């Protein structure tokens, strides 16, 4: 009997948290090669490096990782900052964003650097997502939240880097969870909702159709 198709496997695994998928990769003997390939593909689309994150993300118990403070790329960036070459440090840190996924250490270091460079709103974005709560981070974080969180969670989540758009609310650091929950973000989102926003309800669609018909009627009457 043939096994599930790649499409069926993708549908199945897209509904699981990154932590669950990483745990599946650790238990390779329980999955077919085809299933493991799909799992890796789903993780990569979320900005998760399956080979680098599989142990560290499981240890953190969340959908993010934390690089060691003495990681080579961080040491290099700090050296450039110490020598006054902030632009070069920015190149090093920003170049690691696409390959390291949702890395709290990287996000915090990058946010601090952006703050030093005067890019306060962008600094607030990364400091907020880092989950760090240093007093000096409060101002840029609040500026960022006021700019992007004023109209609810959809706009705020839409401003996140791709790697930080997680389907499970519980996969975020505690401070990020708290703010998103306050703004009304559901505990779980489908992949389509992550990409395109929440589904419109049938009632809201119906109201839109009715409003459209009313406008057409008004135009017809006005031209008579």
Residue, then its C-alpha position, 0 to 999 in steps of 0.5 A: x500500500x503506497x504511503x502518503x504523498x509529499x503534499x499530504x506530508x506537508x499538510x501534516x507537518x505544517x500544522x506542527x510547531x518547530x519544536x515538534x518537527x525538530x524532535x522528529x528529526x532527532x528520532x530519525x528511525x521513526x520516519x521515512x526519508x521522504x517524511x524527513x525531507x518534508x520536515x526539513x523543507x518546512x523548517x527551512x521555510x520558517x527560517x529554521x536551520x535543521x542541522x544547526x538548531x536541532x539540539x539547541x532549540x530542543x534544549x530551549x524548549x521553544x521555537x527559537x535558538x540562542x547562540x553562545x555569547x562567544x560564537x565566532x560571528x559575534x566575536x568578530x562583530x564586537x571587534x569591529x564595534x570596538x574599533x569604531x567600524x559599526x557599518x562592518x559589524x552591521x554587515x556581519x550581524x545582518x548577514x547571519x540573520x537569514x542563516x541562523x533563524x530566530x536566534x535571540x542572542x543575534x537579535x539582541x546584539x543586532x538591536x543594540x547595534x542598530x540603536x547605537x547607529x540611531x535606527x531606533x525603530x528597527x532596533x526596537x523590532x529586534x530587541x522586542x523579539x529577543x525577549x531581553x528586558x534591559x532598562x535601556x531597551x524599553x524606549x526603542x521597544x515601545x517606539x516600535x510597538x507604538x508604530x506597528x502594534x497600534x492596529x492589532x497583532x496582525x500588523x505587528x506580526x507582519x513586521x516580524x522577520x520571516x524567521x520570527x513568524x511562528x505558528x505557535x504563540x507558545x514558541x515565543x519568548x515570554x515577553x513576546x508571548x505576553x504582548x501578542x496575547x494582549x493584542x489578541x493573537x490566537x494561540x495557533x495560526x495555520x501556515x496560510x494565516x501566517x503568510x496572508x493574515x487571518x481568514x475573513x469570516x463569512x459574516x464580514x464577507x457577506x457585509x462586503x458583498x451587501x455594501x458593494x450591491x448598495x453602492x452599485x444601486x446608488x450609482x445606477x439611481x444617480x445615472x437615471 
